[in-house]
């Protein structure tokens, strides 16, 4: 029997304390305009190629921030991505590991990753 659940991920939710500040920060590091609508006062959807990113201030608490990276952003050039994030004063928590990836934190302390594809 075929599953009615698709083998796709539609969106990844990130808990954030301030929806406006998180929208501006994420859009800045991703190089996209922050011109979408904040939904219901607590959601902002960042359309990405493939799975969307949903910033959500309603689910935020200090206990809900990501302590491990639940996903990674892709890059074709890990060294340039690292330098870019450094220039943006992003909280880098690792160097480039094994020439493939590095971790950083968003302003709320969510641990995220950039990985060479």
N, C-alpha and C positions, 0 to 999 in steps of 0.2 A: 504494500500500500504506500503510495506516495505521501510524503508529509505536506501538510498545508503551510508549514513554516518554511519560508524561503531561506536558502543558504546565503543570505546577504545581511550585512549590518547596515541599518539605515542611518543611525546617528550614535555618537558617543556623547554622553552628558558629563560636564565638568562643573563641580560645585564652586561657585564664586561668591564672594561677600558683597561686591558692588557690581551690578550688571553693567552699568555705564562704564566704569573704569576697566572692567574685564573686557568688554567689547572693544574699547579703544586700544588696550594693550595687545590683545590677540590679533586684531586687524592690523595693527602696526607691525608686529613681528612677521605676519604672513604677507604683508605688502598688499593688502586689499582695502578698499574703502569701507568705512564703518557707517554705511548709509542705510542699512536695513532697519526694520522696525523692531523695537523691543515689544515682545508679546506678553500680554497679561501682567505686565509690570515686573516680570522676573526671568524671562527667557529671551535669549538672542541666538539665532541660528546663523552659523557661519557656513555658507555653502562651499564645500571643498570638492575636488575631483574625487568622486566615489562617495565615501561616507561623510556625512555632515557632522559638524561640531556644534553641540548645543551648550551654551553657557547658561547656568541656572542658579539664580541667587536664592531660590526657595529651598533648595536641597542643601545649602551650605551650612556647615558647622565645622568647628576645628577638627572634630572626629571624622568628618566625611572627606577631607582632602586626600588626594592620592598619595600614599606613602611609597608606592611602587608604580612605575609607568604602566598604565593600562593599554597604551598604544604608542606608536611613534609617528612622527612626521618624517616623510621621505626627503632625501636630498640626493642630488647627483654629485655634489662636491662637499664632502664632510669638512674639509679644512676651511673652505670659504664660509660654510654655514656656521662653523664655530667662531670664526673671526667676525662675522656679521652679528651674531648674538652678543659677542663680547663688546662690539662697538655700540650696541643697543643697551649696554649695561644690564643684561639679563643675568640673573643669579645662576651661574654655571656651577654645577655641583660635582662634575667630573671633567677630566680632560677628554680628549678623543681616545676611546678605548679600542685597541686592536685594529686601529685604522678604519673603524666601522661606525661607531656611535658615540654619543655623549648625552648626559642627562642635565637637565636644568629645572628650575622651579619658576612657576608663575608668581605673581605678586601675593597670591593667597597661600602659597606653599605647596601647590600641587606638583608632584614630581612628574616630569614629562621627558620625552626622549626624541632625539633626531638621529636617524639611521640612514646610512648610505644604501641606496637601492641598486 
